[in-house]
Structure formats: C-alpha cells, structure tokens
Amino acid sequence: MQEFKDEFANNPRLRIHVDDNKRENVLVYEYFKSDLLSLVENYPALSIEARKTILKEVGLGLNDIHTKHWIHLGIMPSSFAAVAHNPPLTYPTLDVKPNNVFLNWYVDEKDQFQLEKIALGDMDCALKLEGKKLLNQKIGNVMWRSPEGQLGKGVGKPSEVFSF
C-alpha cells in the first residue's frame, strides 16, 4: 500500500489515502460527493459528454497505473464466508466498477450538470506485476471478470481493461 502511494501520491486520477491512524487501523481519504454507481442511480439524466469525460478519466487513471505495471485489485467478501467465518473471508477481484469511481460534481445555476473531479478508488489492494508475469487463478467478481479471469489463466492488465 505504501509503495503504491509513493509512486502515485500526486496523481489526481487516483483516490489514495491521505492520512492514516495505525493505532486504530484507519485510512483517511479525500472527500468525494459520490461514487459513479450512486450518481447514475440518483441522477439518471447524465449527459453523454459527462459520461465520456468520466470514462476518459478512469481510462487515463488505469493507463497511469498500467504504465508502471500495477493493476487495480479489489477485495470482495465471499458470500459463503460471510456466513461461515468470523471474520469473513475475502477474495481478490479485478473489478473496475462504478462504485470504485469517485466524483465531485454540482448542478449549476442553469440546471446543468458539472464535473469537478473524477478519481479511480479502491486502490489499497493494488498489485504490482513482476515483469510480464500473468496471474493464473480465477480472479474477480463474476459480473466484471474477463474471459481469462473466468478460466483462471493469463490474468493481467488486459483483464482489467475488460472489467473497465
């Protein structure tokens, strides 16, 4: 986590923790008004221009981390594990999904939607790939998982672009 933060601390397209409390195991993040999932649920009249801007910024954020051989790796609780274990078990996911995209926005005096900032979040479990090695395991949320993620062979940066 610290290595990722050191490499990308000044990247405006990535939501990285700005402070921490090690004693209480708490990470502190910049505030964002909403994530993309809640935005589209509550503001469905999102313009095509706004949608393109959001996709472009998230794509550029992915490009930034891929250039340095990192992948966005989230953690998801296993539904079975949540019932069977305390604390619940988790598994890794390559899941660039709407609730990992954070936005600051407002509606102006002309009732027009305006974007201020867009950042890809859930970066605390990012993984740095070693050279061109790929992961050979079933990884990711089935809703967002690439074909190679389904097979568990050759998972890497292209798999993440598929989930995006």
Phi, psi and chi 1 to 4 in degrees:
 res  aa     phi    psi   chi1   chi2   chi3   chi4
   1 MET       -  -43.5 -171.7  165.7   50.1      -
   2 GLN   -68.8  -37.8 -172.8   60.7   44.7      -
   3 GLU   -61.1  -43.1 -177.3 -177.1   -3.1      -
   4 PHE   -62.8  -46.1 -174.8   87.6      -      -
   5 LYS   -61.2  -40.3 -176.4  177.5  179.0 -176.3
   6 ASP   -62.6  -38.3  -68.7  -16.1      -      -
   7 GLU   -75.8  -30.8  -81.4 -163.3   58.1      -
   8 PHE  -123.6   15.9  -63.0  102.5      -      -
   9 ALA   -53.8  -33.5      -      -      -      -
  10 ASN  -101.0   13.6  -63.5  -40.6      -      -
  11 ASN   -84.9  113.8 -170.7  -46.8      -      -
  12 PRO   -71.3  -11.3   27.3  -34.1      -      -
  13 ARG   -92.1   -1.2  -66.2 -175.9 -179.0  107.2
  14 LEU  -122.5  133.2  -57.8  173.4      -      -
  15 ARG   -93.1  104.5 -175.5  177.9 -172.2 -129.2
  16 ILE  -118.1  145.6  -57.2  168.2      -      -
  17 HIS   -60.1  143.4   70.9  -81.9      -      -
  18 VAL  -102.3  -14.4  -66.5      -      -      -
  19 ASP  -159.6  168.4 -161.2    3.0      -      -
  20 ASP  -150.6  160.9   61.6   73.5      -      -
  21 ASN  -125.3   96.3 -179.9  -32.5      -      -
  22 LYS   -64.1  -34.7  -70.1 -177.2 -175.5   -0.2
  23 ARG   -62.1  -38.3 -171.9  172.8   54.9  102.8
  24 GLU  -104.8    6.2  -64.6 -177.4   24.5      -
  25 ASN    53.1   52.0  -67.6  -37.0      -      -
  26 VAL  -121.6  135.6  173.3      -      -      -
  27 LEU  -107.5  142.6  -62.4  175.6      -      -
  28 VAL  -113.3  131.9  178.4      -      -      -
  29 TYR  -119.8  157.6  -66.2   88.5      -      -
  30 GLU   -60.5  141.5  174.0 -175.0   -3.6      -
  31 TYR   -74.9  137.6  172.6   79.7      -      -
  32 PHE  -127.0  146.0  -80.6   82.8      -      -
  33 LYS   -63.3  -40.5 -175.6  171.3 -176.5  169.0
  34 SER  -161.7  172.0   65.9      -      -      -
  35 ASP  -101.6  168.8   62.6   45.1      -      -
  36 LEU   -64.7  -36.7 -176.9   55.7      -      -
  37 LEU   -61.1  -48.8 -178.8   61.7      -      -
  38 SER   -69.1  -31.1   63.9      -      -      -
  39 LEU   -62.7  -49.5  176.2   65.4      -      -
  40 VAL   -71.3  -25.7  -62.7      -      -      -
  41 GLU   -71.2  -34.7  -74.0  174.9  -17.9      -
  42 ASN  -103.9  -13.0  -62.5  -53.7      -      -
  43 TYR  -139.0   67.1 -163.8   80.3      -      -
  44 PRO   -67.0  -13.7   21.6  -28.9      -      -
  45 ALA   -84.8   32.3      -      -      -      -
  46 LEU   -64.4  126.2 -159.0   56.5      -      -
  47 SER   -67.3  157.5   72.0      -      -      -
  48 ILE   -60.6  -39.6  -65.3  -63.3      -      -
  49 GLU   -60.1  -44.8 -178.8 -179.1  -45.7      -
  50 ALA   -64.5  -41.5      -      -      -      -
  51 ARG   -61.5  -43.7  -66.2  172.2 -165.3 -144.9
  52 LYS   -63.9  -40.8  -73.3 -179.8  179.9  179.9
  53 THR   -63.0  -44.0  -60.6      -      -      -
  54 ILE   -62.1  -48.7  -67.6  165.8      -      -
  55 LEU   -60.6  -41.2  -72.2  170.6      -      -
  56 LYS   -63.0  -47.1  178.3 -178.9  176.6 -175.7
  57 GLU   -64.6  -40.9  -71.0  -60.1  -51.2      -
  58 VAL   -66.2  -42.7  173.8      -      -      -
  59 GLY   -60.7  -40.4      -      -      -      -
  60 LEU   -67.6  -36.2  -70.3  170.0      -      -
  61 GLY   -63.2  -43.5      -      -      -      -
  62 LEU   -61.8  -42.6  -82.3  176.2      -      -
  63 ASN   -59.6  -41.7 -178.2   62.1      -      -
  64 ASP   -59.2  -44.8  -67.4  -14.5      -      -
  65 ILE   -76.3  -34.8   65.6  171.7      -      -
  66 HIS   -66.3  -34.2  -72.3  174.9      -      -
  67 THR   -59.1  -31.8  -61.9      -      -      -
  68 LYS  -102.0   18.2  -65.8 -175.8  178.6 -176.7
  69 HIS    68.2   29.2  -52.6  -66.4      -      -
  70 TRP  -101.8  152.8  -73.8   87.4      -      -
  71 ILE  -127.4  150.1   56.1  174.9      -      -
  72 HIS   -78.5  110.9  175.7  -85.9      -      -
  73 LEU  -120.4  113.9 -166.9   64.5      -      -
  74 GLY   -96.1  172.8      -      -      -      -
  75 ILE  -124.1  130.5  -62.2  -66.1      -      -
  76 MET  -124.4  136.7  175.2  172.7 -105.1      -
  77 PRO   -70.3  141.1   20.5  -26.2      -      -
  78 SER   -76.2  131.7  165.8      -      -      -
  79 SER   -63.0  -38.4   57.2      -      -      -
  80 PHE   -67.4  -43.6  169.5   75.7      -      -
  81 ALA   -63.2  -33.1      -      -      -      -
  82 ALA   -61.9  -31.7      -      -      -      -
  83 VAL   -86.6  -38.9  172.9      -      -      -
  84 ALA   -88.9  -21.0      -      -      -      -
  85 HIS  -127.6  149.3  -64.6   87.9      -      -
  86 ASN  -134.4  110.8 -170.6   11.9      -      -
  87 PRO   -74.2  160.0   27.0  -32.1      -      -
  88 PRO   -63.2  146.7   -6.0    9.7      -      -
  89 LEU   -75.0  156.0  -63.0  174.9      -      -
  90 THR  -130.3  163.9   58.9      -      -      -
  91 TYR  -139.8  153.0   61.7   93.6      -      -
  92 PRO   -75.1  148.9   25.1  -29.9      -      -
  93 THR  -137.2  141.9   61.6      -      -      -
  94 LEU   -96.4   98.0  -72.9  174.2      -      -
  95 ASP  -142.8   76.3   60.0   -9.1      -      -
  96 VAL   -76.8   97.8  179.0      -      -      -
  97 LYS  -127.1  168.1   58.6 -172.2 -177.6 -133.1
  98 PRO   -55.8  -34.5  -26.3   34.5      -      -
  99 ASN   -82.6    5.7   54.4  -23.6      -      -
 100 ASN  -101.2    2.2  -66.6  147.5      -      -
 101 VAL  -108.3  120.9  176.6      -      -      -
 102 PHE  -108.3  142.1  -65.5   87.8      -      -
 103 LEU  -137.0  143.4  -53.0  123.1      -      -
 104 ASN  -111.6  130.5  -78.4  -25.4      -      -
 105 TRP  -154.1  167.8   57.4  -86.1      -      -
 106 TYR  -156.3  166.9   64.2   96.1      -      -
 107 VAL  -109.4  122.6  176.7      -      -      -
 108 ASP   -78.6 -178.2   66.5   18.3      -      -
 109 GLU   -64.4  -18.6   63.5  -79.3  -13.6      -
 110 LYS   -94.5   12.9  -64.3  178.1 -176.5  174.5
 111 ASP    64.1   31.2 -154.8   29.7      -      -
 112 GLN  -102.7  135.5  -62.4  -64.9  -49.8      -
 113 PHE   -71.4  132.1  179.4   85.1      -      -
 114 GLN  -129.4  130.9  -58.2  -66.7  -32.9      -
 115 LEU   -91.9  138.4  -74.2  165.3      -      -
 116 GLU  -107.9  -45.0  -67.8 -178.1  -49.3      -
 117 LYS  -153.2  143.2 -173.8  171.6 -178.5  180.0
 118 ILE  -132.1  132.4  -57.0  156.8      -      -
 119 ALA  -144.2  140.3      -      -      -      -
 120 LEU   -82.2  126.3  177.7   60.1      -      -
 121 GLY  -114.4 -165.6      -      -      -      -
 122 ASP    61.3   43.7 -163.9   23.1      -      -
 123 MET   -94.1   -0.9  -56.6  -55.7  -60.7      -
 124 ASP   -71.8  -10.9  -63.7  -44.3      -      -
 125 CYS  -114.1   18.3  -63.3      -      -      -
 126 ALA   -56.1  150.7      -      -      -      -
 127 LEU  -124.2  133.2  175.2   68.7      -      -
 128 LYS   -93.3  122.8 -172.4  160.6 -168.7  170.6
 129 LEU   -77.7  144.9  -61.7  172.7      -      -
 130 GLU   -92.8  109.5  -64.9  179.3    8.3      -
 131 GLY    58.5 -131.8      -      -      -      -
 132 LYS  -101.4   15.2  -63.0 -165.6 -178.5 -122.5
 133 LYS   -64.2  140.4  -73.2 -173.0  179.6  177.9
 134 LEU  -112.3  157.8  -60.4  174.7      -      -
 135 LEU   -84.9  136.3  -55.4  172.9      -      -
 136 ASN  -117.0   71.6  -71.6  -46.1      -      -
 137 GLN  -156.7  154.1   56.9 -175.2  -49.5      -
 138 LYS   -68.5  120.3  -70.9 -174.9  178.8 -179.7
 139 ILE  -141.3  135.3 -171.9  169.0      -      -
 140 GLY   114.6  159.9      -      -      -      -
 141 ASN   -72.0  130.8  178.3  -35.0      -      -
 142 VAL   -57.1  -26.5  -66.5      -      -      -
 143 MET   -69.8  -26.7  -73.0 -179.8   52.3      -
 144 TRP  -118.8    1.7  -50.0  103.6      -      -
 145 ARG   -79.8  139.6 -172.6  163.7   45.4 -161.9
 146 SER   -73.9  166.3   64.8      -      -      -
 147 PRO   -57.7  -41.0  -26.8   35.5      -      -
 148 GLU   -69.6  -28.1   59.6  -85.9   16.6      -
 149 GLY   -67.4  -35.1      -      -      -      -
 150 GLN   -66.1  -38.6  -64.1  -75.5   12.4      -
 151 LEU   -82.0  -24.0  -64.8  172.3      -      -
 152 GLY    77.9   32.0      -      -      -      -
 153 LYS  -140.0  125.1  -64.6 -177.8  180.0  177.3
 154 GLY    75.5   34.3      -      -      -      -
 155 VAL   -79.4  130.5  176.1      -      -      -
 156 GLY  -163.7 -150.5      -      -      -      -
 157 LYS   -57.2  -43.9  -65.3  177.2 -154.7  174.8
 158 PRO   -59.5  -32.6  -25.1   35.3      -      -
 159 SER   -63.0  -37.6  -48.9      -      -      -
 160 GLU   -69.9  -38.1 -173.1  158.9   68.0      -
 161 VAL   -63.3  -36.5  173.2      -      -      -
 162 PHE   -60.3  -45.7 -178.0   90.9      -      -
 163 SER   -65.3  -32.6   74.6      -      -      -
 164 PHE   -65.0      -  166.6   62.9      -      -
